[in-house]
Amino acid sequence: MTSSHCCLHDYTGVPPTTSSGRRFSEKTPISIGTILSISFFLVLITYVAGGVCFMRYHHNATGRDLVPNLELWTMLPGLIKGGVLFVIQPCRRRLESRGYEQM
């Protein structure tokens, strides 16, 4: 095969480079964001699986009661809304004091 589209090497035998100047054959290190994301999801999966097992076998829970800290997770959307309104409220007051009307 001599087409430049079928191989990673062009006709000179040099591997092509990415837009950042690295060659495709070079290994790139894992970024801190990737490590944090993997760690977050591993902890989340462990928390949920461990919580479900604990609720099932220690409290004989079934159905919706299997969710660990169910009360917290049902209150969370309201808590987030309250926090966002707390942050936005000073901005609204500042705009209203300048004579802007609410739409």
N, C-alpha and C positions, 0 to 999 in steps of 0.2 A: 504494500500500500504506500503510495507516494503522495497522496493528497494531504495537504496541511490541515484538513478538517478531521482527519481520522486519528490523529495522534496528538499527544501533548507537546511533542517536539516539532519545531518547524524544520524547514529544509536544511538549516545550518546545524542542527543537532542541539541547539541551545533551548532549554525549556522556556516557554513564554512567561511573562511577568504579569502580575495583577496591577490594578490602578495605583496601588501603594508602592509599587516597585519590587515587591517580593515575588520570588518564583513560586509557581504552583507546587513544585516538589519540596519546598522548604516547609518545615512544620512551624506553625504559629503557636505561640503560647496562649493558654486559656486566660481570658480577661477576668478581672475581679468581678465584673457584673455577672459573668457566666457562673463563677464559683458561688456568688451570693444567691443567684436564682436557683441553682441546683440545691444548695443548702436549705433555702427557704422551703422548697417543695418537698424535700425529704423530711424536714421537721414537721411540715403540715400533714403529710401522709402518715407519719408515725403518730402524731397527736390524734388524728381522727381514728386510725385503726386501733391504737391503744385505748382511747376513750370508749369506743364502741365495745371492744372486748371487756373492758372493766365494767361498763354499765350492764352488759349482757350477763356476765358470769357472777358479779358480786351483788348486783341489785336486781337481777332477773328482769331487767327492763325489756320491753318490746316496742316495735314501731318507732314513733317519733321520739320516745324517751331514750332511745339509744344514743342520740346525739349528745356528745359531751358539752356541758355548759349551755344547754339549750336556751335558758333564760337570757344569757348574754348575747347569743347570736340572734335572738328575736328582737332584742332591744337595740342592737347595733345600728340599723338604718336610721332610727330616730336620733340616736346619739350623734351620728355623723351629720345629720341635717341640722341639729342644734349647734354643733361646732362650726359648720359652714355659715350659718346665720349669725353666730357670734362674731365671726371674722368679717363678714360683709356689712353688718349693721353700721359700723362707724363710717364706711364709705357712702352708704345711702344717706346718712344724716348730713354728711359734708356736701353731697350733691344737692340735697333739698335746701340747704342753707344758702346756696348760690343762686337759687331761683329756678332750678330745673324742676319740672313737674314729672310725676310718675306717669308712664304711658298706660 
